[in-house]
Amino acid sequence: MKRNRLGFLAIGIGCFFVLFLFKVGYEQIVNYRQNNLLWKKRLIRFVKIEGKRGKILDVKGQMLAFNIPFYSVFADPFTFSADKKNLVLLSRALGINKKKLLSQLESSRRFVWLKRNVTNKTLEKLKGLNIRGVGVVDGYRRFYPEGNVASRIIGFCDVDNEGLEGIEKEYNDYLCPKCLHIEAFMGMKGILSRKDDFYDTMNGADVFLTIDENVQSFVRQTLKKAVEENGAKKALCIVMKPEGAIVACSTFPDFNLNLRSAYSYSKQRNSAFLDVWEPGSIFKLVSLSAAIGTGKVKRDKMFTCGSMRVGKHIIHDVYRYDELSFDDVFVKSSNIGVVKVVFDVGKKRFYDYVARFGFGRKTGVDFPGEARGLIRDVTSCSDINLANMAFGQGIAVTGIQLCSAFSIIANGGFKIKPYLVEKIVSPEGTVLYKAYKKKERILKQSTTQAVKEILEKVVEKGTGKRARISGFRIAGKTGTAQIPGKGGYGKETVSSFAGFFPAENPQFVVLVSFFEPQVRPSYGGVIAAPVFRDIAQMLIGYEGISKEWN
């Protein structure tokens, strides 16, 4: 009987092993593909491996944006031991609330981010803990060595290194590296390990700006000092070459790109390209050019400027002038005189010159979100609307439009496309992009020469005398625009000066504007012209501009 039991037991064990071997063989041979796919699904992850984003450099090769390594912490909830001790240790090391951490670790996925961009100190803490199911992936984050300098030009990236603003956004396709999605194995401890067939990624291209970091820094410091002295809400300055290359573009207050999360979006906007305002008398450049270009007003004509009524409205001058010559209308910046000039030119011809100078449309500068400004339609423009436009009211412009308008006079009559990027170079050294200097003649050279002569007089003996530099011929125009509000125009102003130098052979065009300065008087000739002079003097010394040109 005992032998029978042992026999049955042996037969049973034998049958079990036969069935086991059959099952193993079936799974390995028949269901191999299905099981292999299931294994991969559980243990293999496709992970995005990033190369280095391209650098942003100034015109002389000074780095303005580059990459530094950073680390991100992930977890494999499948292998993580979510006991109380591990949760407390991990929560403290990462600085994450324990409840939030637990919700992340309750995911049904095998790969979840716990924290991106951790510090080296945090990394050392994690290594000491050696918690199963927690790992680290290395990558790169953006660093801006100059902090506040050119912050609104350079822009910034998001946590995934994608450009969100400024040059980072405009040229994101060039700057971004070609990333690879590779298979990665989640080991028994949940640590990510790359497969042997991993290939290095291609780095992004380097972008060289037209910005000169030395000039940019000087302009920023000069604006900062002037804003504090004048109690202005903000200020901007654009330095541009007559053919369109932007050498400096600064707005103050600015912000530190490395700490941008501490600033609201309104403080990160580039006012020079995105904001519009009424320009005031600086816009008389268009009225002057239209008068000379059309030939409708002779330079020997005299204008009575005591007072002027247009419909129900009275037009005023800051100072009362009984009679002024054509040139002195602009040298002394008479509103009454310029209205009479524009009325002689005629509405349609004046609108033609407004369009020629590019107001009411984008300049095409390579910066995202450029504003086009606001121009009243010619069909709805009444006499009082035309009168206001003649001296820069009832029209909204951008800083880059004003600077581009003065460049037309400086370069002899060519409308240009301003630009911020000189070239883009691949990691292998191939030039992928080079700035195209687009220009179109819109004014006769004789017209620009006559306008230059009058703009020089503005600086020599008119409202722009504080922009004078001994031994150099400076051409420019002042502007003081009242800021419109709900109940009309108030006491607050935008005070500006725009000009170029040397007048005989212009090398730079400079616009300076202050918004809501608190000192009185707040005229552009008093506040903005001296800042123009300081920046021009710096450029003369920095570039070695000779007096022989004059």
C-alpha positions, 0 to 999 in steps of 0.5 A: 500500500505504501509502495502504491502511494509513493508510485502515485506521488512520483507519477504526480510529480513527474506530470507536474514537471512535464506540464511545467516544461511544456508551459515554459517551452510554449511561452518561450517558443510560441508566445515569445514575441508577445512576452518580449513585448510585454517585458519591454513595455514594463522595463523599457522606456523611451527617454528624450536625451537633449544636447546643448542648446546653442549659445547667444553671443554679442557681435564680438563673441562675448557670451550672453546665453549658454548652458550649464549642467543640471539634474532632475530627479525621477522615480519608478513607483513600481519599485519605490518602497513608499514606507513612512521613513523613505517618504519623510527622507525624500520629502526633506531632501527635495523640499517637496510636501509629503502629501504631494510627493505621495500623490506623485508616487501613486502613479500607475506609470513606471516613470514620473518626475519628482523635481526638475533642476535640482542643486548639487547640494540636493543631489548629494543628499539623494546619493546619501539616502540611496532609496530604491526606485529613485534616480537622477537624469542629467541635462542642461539649463540656460544661464545668462552671465550678464544678468540684467544686460540686454535681458529684454533682447535675449529673452528666456526659455521654459523648463524644457529649454524651449524659447519663450521670449526675445531672441530665444523664441525668434530663433528657437529652431536654430538654437534647439539641438536635435534630440534623440528618443532612446530606449532606456532600461529600468533596472531592479532598483528603478535606475535608468540606464542607457542602451549600448546603441546610444548616439550623441545628440547634435548641439544647437547652432550659435546665434551672433547678435548685432548687439555690442555688450560694452555699448549695451552695458554703458547705455543701461547704466546711463539710463539707470542713472537718468531714471533715478535723477528724473524720477521717471517711470521708465526709459528706453534707448536704441542705438542703431547703425544707419543701415539697420544693425541694432548696436544696443537696445535697453529699457529701464527698469530691467530684470535679471534673466536668471531670476525672471520668475521673481518679475511679472510679465509686464516687467519683462516686456520689451517696450522698444518693440512692443509698446506704443505711445504718442511721440509728440514733436519728434514726429515733426521729422515727417512733417519737415520731410513732406514739406521739402520732399513735395516742394509744396512749401518753400524754405523762404516762406514766413509763418505767423505763429501767434495763435491758431484756431482749427474748427472749435479747437485752439492750438498752442505753442509752449512759447509765443512766436509772432513770426517764424521762418520755415527753418525756425518752425522746426528749430524752435518746434512751433506747433502752430507753424508745423500745422500751417506747413502740413496744411500747405502740404495737404492731407493725402501727400502728408499721409503718403510720407507717413506711410513712406516712413513706415508708421502704422506698420511693422518694421520687420525687426527680428523680434517676436510680437512687434507692434505696428502702431496706430494711424487714423484712416485717411478717410476719417481724418478731419482738419483737427486730426491732421493738425494734431498728427502734424506735431505728433498727437493722435498717432501711436508709434514704437521706439523702433519705428522712430529710430528707423525713421531717423535712419532714413535721413541719416543714410541718405533716403533709404528705408531699412529693415532693422535687425538684431542677428548678424549671423548663425553658425552651426556646431561644425562652423558652417554659417547657416544664416547671415543678415540681409541688409534690405533697403529701399529708396523713399526720399531723394538725397537732396531732400535728406540733405535739406532735412539734415541741415535743419536738424543740425540747427535744432541742436546748434541753436534750437530745442536740442542744444543740450545734445551738442558735442564740441567739434562734432556736428550733431543732427536731431529733434526733441519731443515732449508728448503729453500722455492721453488719459480718460479725461484728455491730456494730463501733465505727465509726458514722454520726453524724447530726443532722436538724432544721428552723428556725425551729421556729415557722415552718420555712423549711429542713430540714437533714440532716447525716451523717458516716460513720466519724468517727475522733474520740471520742466520735463521737455525732451530737450532738457531730459533726453538730449543730455543722455543722448549726448553722453551716449554719443560721446561714449560711442565717439571714443569707443569707435574712434570716430574722428573729427576729420569727418566734420 
